[in-house]
Amino acid sequence: MLPLLASCLPESRETLLKNLEAGLAEAFHTTPHIHSTPDTLQIRLDTPQFSQIPKFPSAGAPRDANPILDLRHFLIEAPNARFQNTPFSVECHFEDAPLFWVPHTDTHSALGLRNPRTGTIRIRIQPADLEKLVSTRLSELAESQGFELQECALQLAPLPAEPQGTLYRAIEVQLKLKAGAFLMATTLTLSGRVRVTDDLHLAFENLSCEGKGMAASAAKVFLEPQFKRLASQPFPIASVLPAGLPLHSAGWEFNPNPETLGLVAVIAAQVGEQ
């Protein structure tokens, strides 16, 4: 969904684009740049904030059966996006993409994309930034258990034995942590695999915690139920995509440069026709 600062159906394409620009600026606290031709719509968002996105209209049938825009090319890019101060980038490219008007409130409406012929969504994050995000979350979790997280190191590696086209089906994840409480200190190694299943879920497998000492034993007791919960509840990838985008494949991409392999991780989803 794309927010429009308008309660009624725009009377012209020019009005629609002005309402779209105002809606995007309000929703993502950024300056949008919109380029439009009769069959193309390209949107670039500078430093959008994804931490507090307003509620969009619920998924449902558009008010009008005819698209308000019937595009050959529809592109969205946000190279400097932020989520809770964590930088990442988003690139979306759809072909033969119909956009419908969807009513919402007395002051807002939206554009909804439905059933594009094909498309790709890529979300990129530098592992160093992902490491900071994970470290922040783990610090909060450690504090709740009376520990202080002192160091956190994240390693990601694709599994070349399970490629799907240009995408990897699985990655190995390893977290090395150093934590302490009172006079106790320990070094832990958390490891596991995140795999895209055939039914397009993220499955967490082979989760383990290794370490020595009383603090490590306490951490294992706390983490084992969390690992079991993660392993028993695969996450549906389609749930984070807008309604009307049929997902047919997903996976992980890595920078193909051998010198930096694994330094730029990407989660990519392909929608539309197979």
Backbone as a ProteinNet text record, in pm:
[ID]
protein_1_A
[PRIMARY]
MLPLLASCLPESRETLLKNLEAGLAEAFHTTPHIHSTPDTLQIRLDTPQFSQIPKFPSAGAPRDANPILDLRHFLIEAPNARFQNTPFSVECHFEDAPLFWVPHTDTHSALGLRNPRTGTIRIRIQPADLEKLVSTRLSELAESQGFELQECALQLAPLPAEPQGTLYRAIEVQLKLKAGAFLMATTLTLSGRVRVTDDLHLAFENLSCEGKGMAASAAKVFLEPQFKRLASQPFPIASVLPAGLPLHSAGWEFNPNPETLGLVAVIAAQVGEQ
[TERTIARY]
82.7	0	86.9	44.7	109.6	9.9	46.7	-48.8	-73.7	-199.8	-239.5	-299.1	-255.5	-315.1	-437.8	-542	-666.6	-772.4	-893.2	-1001.6	-1085.8	-1070.9	-1152.4	-1063	-1122.4	-1048.8	-999.2	-867.1	-814.9	-875.7	-899.4	-964.1	-868.3	-739	-641.5	-513.9	-430.9	-302.2	-214.3	-218.6	-138.1	-179	-307.7	-356.1	-318.1	-330.1	-293	-146.9	-57.2	84.7	113.5	45	62.6	14.6	-99.3	-150.6	-57.9	1.7	95.6	221.9	274.8	394.3	369.7	254	222.4	201.7	138.1	114.2	242.7	335.2	462.7	547.1	547.6	624.7	573.5	443.2	384.7	408.3	393.2	400.9	542.4	642.1	778.4	876	823.3	906.6	1028.7	1001.6	1109.4	1065.5	1158.9	1128.5	1119.8	999.8	988.3	1019	1075.1	1099.2	1024.6	932.6	845.6	869.2	896.9	909.6	800.5	725.1	610.6	607.5	581.9	549.5	418.7	359.6	231.3	231.8	345	344.8	446.7	503.6	605.6	582.8	605.4	604.2	726.6	812.6	934.1	935	951.9	949	1081.2	1143.7	1265.8	1239.9	1269.4	1250.5	1386.7	1411.7	1536.9	1519.8	1604.3	1607.3	1468.1	1384.8	1253	1266.8	1176.1	1174.1	1065.7	1103.8	1009.4	971.2	1015.7	990.1	844.5	781.1	643.5	561	540	459.5	311.1	236.1	93.2	17.6	-96.7	-177.6	-237.7	-216	-272.3	-409.8	-484.6	-612.8	-595	-692.1	-685.2	-700.6	-641.9	-648.6	-792.5	-827.9	-963.3	-978.2	-1095.9	-1119.8	-1113	-1051.8	-1048.8	-1188.9	-1209.5	-1341.4	-1385.8	-1290.5	-1322.1	-1250.3	-1319.2	-1258.3	-1149.2	-1149.2	-1049.5	-933.3	-810.3	-695.9	-691.3	-646.7	-631	-504.4	-405.6	-284.7	-255.5	-231.4	-195.4	-55.9	44.3	182.2	255.8	343.7	433.7	551.7	598.9	709.6	672.9	693.3	667.5	787.8	855.8	978.3	971.9	1021.2	1036.2	1176.4	1247	1378.3	1394.9	1454.2	1485.4	1625.6	1729.7	1866.9	1918.4	1852	1899.7	1787.1	1716	1605.4	1658.1	1571	1606.6	1494.7	1535.1	1442.5	1507.8	1452	1508.5	1658.7	1693.8	1831.9	1921.9	1866.3	1944.9	1927.3	2035.1	2022.2	2006.2	1926.1	1910.5	1857.7	1845	1792.6	1683.6	1592.7	1481.7	1476.1	1461.7	1441.9	1326.5	1229.1	1115.2	1099.2	1082.2	1064.1	956.9	847.7	736	708.8	669.1	634.1	484.4	421.2	276.6	201.7	207.9	160.9	39.3	-80	-198.8	-209.5	-233.2	-251.8	-396.8	-457.9	-598.2	-609.7	-716.6	-743.8	-821.6	-778.3	-841.4	-877.7	-1005.9	-1044.1	-994.3	-979.8	-925.8	-996.3	-967.8	-1026.9	-1083.5	-1124.3	-1177.9	-1072.1	-946	-837.9	-738.3	-742.3	-641.6	-705.8	-635.3	-668.9	-534.8	-537.5	-413.2	-417.7	-298.2	-283.7	-241.4	-311.4	-279.2	-236.5	-126.1	-75.4	-134.1	-188.1	-249.8	-203.9	-153.1	-122.1	-37.8	81.2	170.5	214.1	251	294.5	419.5	512.4	633.3	694	784.1	846.8	946.8	1033.1	1133.7	1141.4	1148.8	1167.5	1299.7	1388.9	1518.3	1536.2	1573.7	1604.8	1749.8	1832.8	1975.3	2011.5	2099.5	2151.7	2296.5	2382.4	2521.4	2530.2	2606.3	2618	2661.4	2745.3	2786	2665.5	2573	2453	2357.3	2348.8	2267.5	2324.6	2455.7	2520.7	2484.9	2482.3	2445.3	2300.7	2212.3	2072.4	2055.6	2122.1	2115.2	2174.6	2286.2	2350.3	2258.3	2186.7	2094	1983.3	1927	1818.7	1869.4	1986.9	2040.8	2080.3	2124.9	2157.4	2034.3	1920.8	1795.9	1755.8	1772.6	1737.2	1829.5	1961.4	2057.1	2028.9	1996.5	1967.7	1846.4	1748.9	1629.7	1662.6	1776.9	1819.8	1936.5	1967.6	2072.6	2212.6	2227.9	2359.6	2387.1	2513.3	2555.8	2626.4	2575	2638	2756.5	2875.4	2997.1	3048.1	3030.1	3074.4	2975.9	2965	2876.7	2937.4	2958.1	3013.7	2925.6	2882.9	2791.6	2863.1	2841.8	2895.6	2782.8	2776.2	2677.9	2751.6	2703.6	2765.6	2659	2655.3	2557.7	2595.6	2495.2	2518.3	2509.4	2622.9	2620.2	2555.9	2534.7	2473.6	2323.9	2265	2120.9	2083.6	2138.9	2099.2	1963.5	1893.4	1769.4	1783	1833.2	1865	1980.2	1960	2062.6	2050	1951.2	1927.2	1974.4	2025	2058.1	1937.1	1912.2	1798.3	1826.5	1953.2	1984.4	2114.3	2125.7	2248.9	2280.7	2408.5	2455.1	2475.5	2431.2	2442.7	2521	2618.1	2693.1	2709.2	2674.1	2687.2	2784.2	2888.6	2979.5	2956.6	2922.8	2885	2975.5	3000.7	3069.5	2980.7	2944.4	2853.2	2902.8	2859.8	2900.5	2792.8	2801.1	2710	2783.9	2793.7	2869.5	3012.7	3057.7	3193.3	3198.1	3082.6	3078.3	3091.2	3161.8	3173.1	3178.4	3127.3	3126.8	3131.2	3179.1	3175.7	3086.3	2986.7	2889.7	2899.7	2873.5	2862.2	2724.5	2643.3	2510.7	2518.8	2466.5	2474.9	2346.8	2327.4	2210.1	2201	2091.1	2066.9	1929.8	1923.3	1795	1769.7	1664.4	1639.5	1503.1	1497.4	1369.6	1312	1195	1133.9	1062.5	1021.4	950.6	817.9	756.6	630.4	653.5	778.5	814.2	793.6	850.4	862.1	1010.9	1042.3	1177	1179.3	1260.9	1272	1405.7	1401.9	1522	1560.7	1680.7	1721.2	1857.6	1880.3	2010	2057.1	1963.7	1998.5	2069	2180.1	2256.2	2327.4	2365.7	2440.5	2555.4	2676.6	2794.3	2868.8	2918.6	2994.6	3029.2	3117.5	3161.1	3137.5	3118.9	3103.3	2958.8	2937.8	2803.9	2717.6	2778.8	2701.3	2653.4	2739.2	2699.4	2586.8	2593.3	2487.1	2355.2	2360.5	2238.7	2182.4	2272	2227.1	2162.3	2219.2	2162.1	2022	2004.5	1872.6	1769.7	1811	1718.4	1693.2	1796.4	1784.3	1718.5	1733.5	1679.2	1529.6	1445.8	1303.4	1280.8	1365	1351.4	1385.3	1489.6	1527.2	1415.3	1356.1	1248.1	1128.4	1099.5	986.8	1014.5	1135.7	1171	1165.8	1219.4	1224.2	1085.1	992	857.5	763.1	808.1	719.3	786.2	791.6	845.9	769.4	842.5	784.2	741.6	614.3	568.7	620.9	702.2	761.2	653.7	549.5	443.9	372.7	380.7	308.2	362.3	486.4	543	529.5	469.9	449	308.8	291.7	157.7	61	-65.4	-167.5	-174.3	-203.5	-214.8	-85	21	147.9	174.7	137.5	162.5	311.6	360	501.9	530.4	632.6	663.5	805.8	893.8	1026.3	1088.7	1182.5	1252.3	1384	1475.3	1603.1	1698.6	1826.2	1931.1	2029.3	2069.6	2173.6	2295.8	2412.6	2536.2	2613.7	2692.4	2776.4	2863.3	2857.1	2932.2	3082.5	3130.2	3274	3340.2	3431.7	3492.1	3560.3	3609.2	3678.4	3583.3	3457.6	3362	3243.1	3258.3	3147.9	3102	2974.5	2920.6	2918.3	2976.5	2977.7	2854.3	2782.6	2656.8	2550.9	2462.9	2358.8	2228.4	2152.9	2027.2	1921.3	1802.1	1687.2	1604.3	1576.9	1506.1	1381.6	1275.2	1149.8	1105.5	1058	1009.7	859.9	785	639.8	589.2	460.1	398	403.2	401.5	402	536	533.1	657	727.5
-119.4	0	125.6	226.2	356.3	459.8	537.3	630.8	752.8	794.9	917.2	1013.3	1137.6	1239.1	1295.9	1211.8	1247.5	1147.4	1195	1106.4	1054.7	1116.5	1076	1043.3	981	941.1	1064.9	1077.7	1194.5	1207	1331	1354.9	1348	1360.9	1359.7	1292.2	1254.3	1192.6	1290.6	1418.7	1520.2	1531.4	1533	1539.5	1413.8	1300	1173.2	1175.5	1222.6	1223.8	1322.9	1436.3	1531.6	1471.3	1402.2	1336.5	1224.5	1153.3	1046.9	1104.1	1210.8	1274	1319.5	1382.6	1429.5	1312.7	1206.2	1090.1	1019	1004	939.6	1022.6	1155	1242.1	1233	1228.8	1220.8	1083.8	977.7	842.1	803	843	794.5	903.5	1024.1	1134.1	1155.9	1170.5	1182.4	1269.6	1293.8	1368.1	1270.7	1247.9	1156	1227.1	1151.4	1200.2	1107	1162.6	1082.7	1120.4	1019.4	1037.8	954.7	1018.7	950.8	975.8	867.8	874.7	797	797.7	727.4	581.9	510.2	368.7	334.4	437	413	501.5	445.4	523	481.9	578.7	553.3	642.1	578.6	650.3	627.3	735.3	726.8	798.9	730.1	786.1	809.5	932.4	964.8	943.3	858.1	828.3	810.6	722.4	699	625.7	653.9	589.9	482.1	358.2	247.2	205.3	278	237.4	256.8	361.3	391.8	421.5	318.3	333.7	338.1	434.2	439.2	319.8	293.3	179.6	206.3	112.6	123.9	56.8	80.3	11.4	-139.8	-209.5	-355.6	-410	-528.1	-589.6	-619.1	-592.4	-617.5	-574.4	-590.4	-554	-403.1	-354.4	-210.5	-159.1	-28.3	30.9	18.1	31.2	26.2	-93.8	-165.7	-283.6	-246.1	-120.1	-76.1	-7.7	-37.9	25.9	174.9	251.6	395.8	424.2	333.9	338.4	196.2	179.9	48	61.2	21.1	53.9	-62.9	-29.7	-131.6	-152.3	-42.9	-50.5	27.8	-32.7	31.9	4.9	111.6	96.9	179.7	121.9	191.9	165	269	249.2	340.7	284.4	359.1	316.4	379.4	333	362.7	453.5	491.9	485	373.3	356.3	331.5	354	332.6	257.3	161.1	96.2	96.2	177.2	190.9	218.5	318.5	365	264.5	158.1	60.8	89.8	118.1	146.7	19.6	29.3	-78	-15	-93.7	-41.5	-133.1	-74.6	-147.9	-114.4	-218.1	-200.4	-289.2	-230.2	-305.5	-269.6	-371.4	-349.8	-446.4	-391.4	-472.9	-443	-546.4	-533.3	-560.8	-482.9	-495.8	-492.9	-375.8	-360.8	-268.6	-322.1	-237.6	-183.9	-52.4	12.4	57	18.3	49.1	148.9	228.8	322.3	249.5	268.9	203.5	309.1	325.2	423.8	382.2	480.9	450.1	530.2	660.2	742.6	870.3	961.8	1089.4	1177.8	1148.1	1232.3	1157.1	1023.9	946.2	834.4	797.2	677.8	614	521.1	451.7	398.5	368.1	295	153.2	57	-82.6	-152.7	-226.9	-304.3	-444.1	-490.1	-622.9	-701.3	-822.1	-920.2	-865.3	-813.3	-777.8	-904.1	-887.1	-1004.7	-1065.2	-981.1	-1029.8	-916.2	-950.5	-846.1	-904.3	-819.1	-859.1	-755.4	-803	-717.1	-756.3	-659.9	-686.3	-594.8	-653.9	-579.2	-609.7	-508	-524.9	-463.1	-529.4	-474.9	-518.7	-426	-459.4	-544.3	-653.9	-736.3	-659	-554.8	-475.7	-405.9	-358.9	-294.6	-397.4	-514.3	-621.7	-665.8	-669.8	-707.6	-610	-480.6	-380.2	-397.8	-427.1	-447.3	-569.7	-680	-801.8	-777.2	-704.5	-675.6	-595.7	-499.5	-419.2	-505.4	-594.2	-680.2	-778.2	-834	-929.9	-862	-737.1	-663.5	-646.4	-614.6	-600.4	-733.6	-842	-974.6	-1015.3	-987.2	-1023	-946.6	-818.5	-737.4	-790.8	-842.6	-897	-1021.2	-1083.2	-1202.7	-1173.9	-1044.7	-1007.6	-1014.6	-1017.1	-1022.9	-892.7	-867.6	-755.6	-810.3	-775.9	-819.4	-728.5	-785.4	-707.4	-707.7	-816.6	-826	-909.7	-877.2	-953.2	-952.1	-1069.5	-1081.1	-1174.7	-1128.3	-1203.7	-1246.6	-1372.1	-1423.1	-1488.8	-1456.9	-1516	-1583.8	-1699.1	-1769.7	-1843.7	-1827.1	-1900.8	-2047.2	-2130.6	-2273.3	-2302.2	-2315.4	-2332.9	-2462.9	-2555.3	-2682.4	-2667.6	-2553.2	-2537.1	-2409.3	-2386.2	-2266.1	-2285.4	-2173.8	-2175.1	-2063.7	-2097	-1995.1	-1910.9	-1779.6	-1690.6	-1673.9	-1737.1	-1722.7	-1846	-1825.5	-1936.3	-1968.8	-2096.9	-2138.1	-2129.7	-2133.1	-2136.4	-2062.5	-2010.7	-1948.8	-2002.6	-2010.4	-2044.3	-1914.6	-1915.6	-1798.6	-1838.7	-1756.2	-1782	-1651.6	-1656.6	-1542.2	-1578.8	-1498.1	-1516.4	-1403.2	-1439.8	-1342.4	-1353.9	-1239.8	-1237.5	-1161.2	-1225.4	-1164.2	-1191.3	-1106.3	-1123.5	-1079.1	-1130.3	-1092.2	-1110.9	-1003.1	-1005.9	-1051.7	-1160	-1208.7	-1316	-1349.8	-1453.5	-1390.9	-1456.5	-1413.9	-1538.2	-1525.6	-1641.5	-1596.3	-1685	-1665.8	-1773.1	-1729.8	-1821.2	-1816.5	-1928.6	-1936	-1990	-1905	-1944.9	-1969.2	-2080.2	-2111.2	-2176.9	-2174.4	-2237	-2205.9	-2245.8	-2228.5	-2165	-2069.3	-2009.4	-2050.3	-2127.1	-2187	-2145.5	-2121.2	-2096.7	-2232	-2264.5	-2394.3	-2393.4	-2511.1	-2522.4	-2447.4	-2434.9	-2360.5	-2215.2	-2165.5	-2024.9	-1972	-2046.6	-2002.8	-1993.2	-1912.8	-1913.3	-2013.1	-2115.9	-2219.3	-2203.6	-2212.1	-2201.6	-2342.4	-2384.6	-2523.7	-2532.5	-2647.8	-2679	-2570.6	-2513.8	-2406.9	-2465.8	-2404.3	-2456.8	-2344.3	-2371.8	-2277.4	-2352.6	-2304.4	-2368.3	-2270.7	-2321.1	-2238.7	-2317.7	-2263.3	-2332.8	-2244.9	-2312.5	-2240.6	-2229	-2177.9	-2166.7	-2069.4	-1957.3	-1858.7	-1917.6	-1997.5	-2060.7	-2159.4	-2234.2	-2329.4	-2257	-2142.4	-2064.2	-2012.1	-1968.4	-1918.4	-2028.2	-2147.6	-2259.8	-2292.7	-2292.4	-2322.6	-2222.3	-2095.7	-1992.3	-2000.4	-2028.9	-2022.6	-2144.7	-2260.3	-2382.1	-2372.1	-2321.6	-2307.1	-2207.4	-2101.3	-2005.3	-2071.3	-2154.6	-2226	-2320.7	-2392.1	-2485.6	-2411.6	-2294.4	-2215.7	-2169.6	-2120.1	-2076.1	-2191.8	-2306.4	-2421.6	-2475.5	-2457.3	-2512.2	-2417.1	-2293.9	-2194.6	-2128.2	-2196.4	-2132.7	-2004.5	-1904.5	-1772.2	-1759.7	-1728.1	-1714.9	-1586.1	-1599	-1482	-1393.1	-1454	-1376.5	-1282	-1307.5	-1224.9	-1082.6	-1060.1	-925.7	-853.6	-919.8	-857.6	-798.8	-691.8	-635.7	-737.7	-724.8	-813.2	-794.5	-903.1	-896.7	-924.8	-962.9	-996.6	-1145.2	-1228.4	-1372.2	-1402.4	-1468.5	-1498.9	-1636.4	-1646.7	-1778.6	-1823.8	-1736.1	-1781.3	-1675.6	-1718.7	-1627.1	-1690.6	-1609.9	-1663.8	-1553.7	-1591.3	-1500.1	-1478.7	-1353.5	-1321	-1268.8	-1290.2	-1237.7	-1167.3	-1069.3	-997.9	-1097.4	-1097.9	-1197.8	-1175.5	-1059.4	-1033.4	-1128.2	-1214.7	-1312.3	-1248.7	-1123.7	-1059.9	-1011.6	-994.6	-943.8	-1038	-1162.6	-1257.8	-1267.6	-1249.3	-1257.6	-1125.3	-1018.9	-890.2	-807.1	-842	-775.3	-882.3	-894.2	-997.2	-936.1	-1012.5	-965.5	-1071.3	-1030	-1119.5	-1073.4	-1162.1	-1126.5	-1211.4	-1151.1	-1222.5	-1194.3	-1296.3	-1280.2	-1308.3	-1217.7	-1226.9	-1231.6	-1262	-1264.9	-1402.1	-1406.4	-1533.6	-1603.6	-1736.8	-1811.7	-1812.3
0	0	0	-77.6	-79.2	-28.7	73.3	133.2	46.1	40.8	-28.1	73.8	70.4	157.1	85.3	77.8	10.5	52.9	74.9	118.8	3.2	-114.1	-228.1	-347.1	-445.9	-565.7	-639.4	-662.6	-734.1	-873	-913.6	-1041.7	-1159.3	-1133.3	-1241.9	-1194.9	-1291	-1256.8	-1180	-1220.1	-1151.4	-1004.6	-978.6	-840.3	-763.5	-829.7	-766.3	-721.3	-807.5	-774.3	-661.1	-658.6	-549.1	-416.8	-420.4	-300	-253.4	-350.7	-317.9	-253.9	-309.5	-253.2	-109.8	-85.8	49	144.4	96.9	182.4	220.6	125.5	153.6	250.4	230.5	318.9	462.3	478.9	612.9	677.2	599.8	655.3	692.8	611.9	631.9	676.2	702.2	752.8	663.1	535.6	438.4	322.4	230.2	108.8	-8.1	-62.2	-176.7	-308.3	-401.5	-536.7	-631.8	-709.3	-795.3	-940.5	-1021.8	-1166.2	-1233.6	-1321	-1382.1	-1532.7	-1605.8	-1748	-1765.8	-1884.9	-1900.2	-1854.8	-1870.1	-1833.3	-1724.7	-1658.4	-1556.6	-1435.2	-1317.2	-1193.9	-1113.4	-1085	-1009	-885.5	-767.6	-640.2	-568.6	-525.9	-446	-313.4	-203.2	-70	-5.6	38.3	106.3	256.6	314.3	458.6	519.4	463.9	525.2	658.3	750.1	880.9	882	908.5	910.4	1051.9	1152.7	1290.9	1330.8	1279.3	1317.5	1193.7	1113.5	993	1032.1	980.6	1013.8	958.9	1016.1	973.8	836.7	744.9	611.4	607.7	500.2	487.7	491.2	548.9	552.6	411.7	390.4	258.1	220.8	99.2	54.6	-90.2	-142.8	-281.5	-298.3	-404.6	-430.2	-458.4	-438.2	-459.5	-604.9	-696.8	-839.2	-900.6	-988.7	-1050.2	-1149.6	-1195.5	-1293.1	-1221.5	-1260.2	-1194.5	-1223.7	-1124.1	-1144.1	-1224.5	-1211.1	-1292.8	-1338.8	-1467.4	-1520.9	-1579.9	-1501.9	-1532.1	-1596.1	-1686.6	-1740	-1644.7	-1585.7	-1490.4	-1364.6	-1249.4	-1121.1	-1031.2	-990.4	-912.9	-784.5	-676.5	-549.6	-497.4	-456.8	-396.6	-276.7	-172.7	-51.2	-8.8	-64	-39.1	100.9	172.3	305.6	408.1	407	500.4	641.5	740.4	880.6	950.5	1034.1	1125.8	1262.7	1354.5	1488	1480.5	1398.8	1380.9	1309.6	1257	1180.2	1031.1	958.1	814.6	731.6	628.1	530.7	402.7	299.4	173.6	120.5	43.7	-16.2	-164.7	-247	-390.9	-435.4	-501.1	-554.7	-702.2	-784.4	-927.6	-976.9	-1029.8	-1077.1	-1224.3	-1296.1	-1437.2	-1454.2	-1544.5	-1569.5	-1436.7	-1372.2	-1234.7	-1228.4	-1202.4	-1187	-1044	-1030.5	-900.7	-887.5	-775.3	-749	-634.5	-638.8	-529.1	-420.5	-294.5	-179.9	-77.2	-42.1	60.7	197.6	287.2	419.6	529.5	540.6	646	584.3	671.7	624.2	560.6	587.2	534.5	447.1	450.6	379.2	296.5	191.3	112.8	73.2	-19.6	-53.8	-195.3	-247.3	-372.4	-337.7	-392.4	-367.6	-495.2	-488	-601.4	-595.8	-707.5	-709.7	-832.4	-804.7	-908.7	-1023.9	-995.4	-1106.1	-1179.5	-1305.5	-1381.2	-1319.9	-1280.6	-1216.1	-1136.3	-1045.9	-965.3	-866.6	-817.3	-719.5	-608.2	-485.8	-369.2	-304	-287.5	-224.5	-103.7	7.7	129.1	164.7	164.5	190.1	325.6	397.1	521.2	537.2	571.5	596.9	723.2	720.7	841	964.8	947.3	1063.5	1126.1	1042.5	1094.4	1154.3	1088.4	1144.5	1279.5	1289.9	1415.9	1528	1494.6	1595	1640.1	1544	1578.1	1667.4	1630.9	1711.8	1850.2	1856.2	1983.9	2075.5	2017.7	2098.6	2156.5	2073	2120.4	2225.6	2202.8	2298.6	2429.5	2422.6	2545.1	2632	2567.8	2642.8	2705.5	2628.9	2679.3	2793.5	2779.6	2884.3	3013.6	3001.3	3119.4	3195.5	3120.7	3187.7	3269.2	3239.6	3312.3	3407.7	3425.9	3519.9	3464.4	3330.8	3267.3	3193	3166	3083.3	2960.2	2843.8	2719.5	2690.6	2684.3	2666.9	2523.7	2451.2	2312.5	2232.9	2103.9	2015.2	1875.3	1818.3	1682.8	1601.2	1483.6	1397.5	1270.7	1231.9	1106.2	1027.4	896.7	806.2	692.2	652	540	461.5	327.9	247.4	237	216.2	196	46.5	-21.8	-167.5	-212.1	-118.9	-158.2	-183.6	-146.4	-161.2	-235.5	-355	-428.3	-496.3	-519.4	-598.1	-700.1	-818.6	-916.3	-864.4	-857.2	-803.4	-652.8	-590.6	-447.5	-372.5	-252.5	-164.1	-78.1	-63	18	167.9	207.4	349.8	378.1	498.3	545.4	685.1	712.8	846	924.2	1048.8	1135.5	1260	1297.4	1420	1497.5	1624.4	1714	1825.5	1841.3	1952.9	2052.1	2175.7	2276.9	2398.4	2458.8	2587	2684	2793.3	2889.6	3030.9	3124.2	3262.6	3358.3	3482.1	3589.5	3721	3798.4	3923.2	3892.3	3954	3931.1	3823.4	3766.8	3663.9	3526	3437.2	3298.1	3211.6	3091	3002.2	2857.7	2773.7	2629	2569.5	2493.4	2434.1	2282.7	2220	2074.7	2039.9	1980	1933.9	1783.7	1738.3	1595.1	1547.5	1417.9	1359.1	1211.3	1153.1	1010.3	990.8	896.1	857	712.7	690.7	559.3	507.1	376.5	309.4	269.3	320.8	294.1	159.6	115.9	-11.6	-10	107.6	115.9	156.4	137.6	151.9	294.3	388	526.1	561	662	717.8	833.4	819.1	921.8	994.3	1127	1209.9	1253.7	1215.1	1233.8	1302	1365.1	1426.8	1523.2	1597.9	1691.6	1812.8	1851.3	1963.7	2036.4	2160.2	2243.5	2308.6	2288.9	2346	2435.4	2546.8	2639.6	2763.8	2847.1	2966.6	3089.5	3203.1	3328.2	3371.4	3495	3551.9	3473.5	3430.2	3354.5	3222.5	3157	3031.3	3054.3	3164	3196.5	3218.3	3287.5	3310	3178	3089	2959.2	2877.3	2881.6	2806.9	2856.4	2989.1	3046.2	2997.5	2988.1	2942.9	2792.7	2712.9	2567.7	2506.1	2565.2	2504.2	2474.4	2567.4	2532.3	2418.2	2411.6	2302.8	2168.8	2168.6	2046	2001.9	2096.8	2063	2004.4	2060.4	2008.7	1866.1	1841.1	1705.8	1606.7	1646.9	1555.9	1524.4	1615.4	1596.7	1524.1	1497.9	1437.7	1317.4	1203.4	1082.5	1049.6	1002.8	978.1	832.5	804.8	665.1	601.3	498.2	434	371.8	317.4	251.4	346.8	477.8	574.3	581.4	537.4	542.1	408.1	308.9	179.1	173.1	94.5	78.4	19.3	55.7	-0.5	-151.8	-221.3	-366	-439.3	-364.6	-427.7	-408.3	-504.4	-491.4	-492.7	-388.8	-373.8	-432.8	-518.3	-574.3	-545.3	-496.2	-454.9	-365.1	-283.7	-193.8	-153.9	-108.4	-66.6	-27	-14.1	29.7	-84.7	-102.6	-199.4	-124.8	-184.6	-129	-238.5	-198.3	-292.6	-370.1	-504	-580.6	-581.5	-535.9	-532	-433.1	-477.4	-385.7	-265.1	-281.3	-170.9	-63.4	-97.4	0.4	17.4	-25.7	-14.2	130.7	150.9	286.4	359.6	297.5	365	334.8	229.4	199	180.3	276.4	271.1	221.8	147.4	89.5	108.2	150.4	143.4	24.4	-68.1	-191.6	-205.8	-255.1	-280.2	-422.4	-492.3	-628.6	-629	-691.2	-690.3	-834.4	-846.4	-977.5	-1039.6	-1173.2	-1243.1	-1226.7	-1226.1	-1218.2	-1354.2
[MASK]
++++++++++++++++++++++++++++++++++++++++++++++++++++++++++++++++++++++++++++++++++++++++++++++++++++++++++++++++++++++++++++++++++++++++++++++++++++++++++++++++++++++++++++++++++++++++++++++++++++++++++++++++++++++++++++++++++++++++++++++++++++++++++++++++++++++++++++++++++

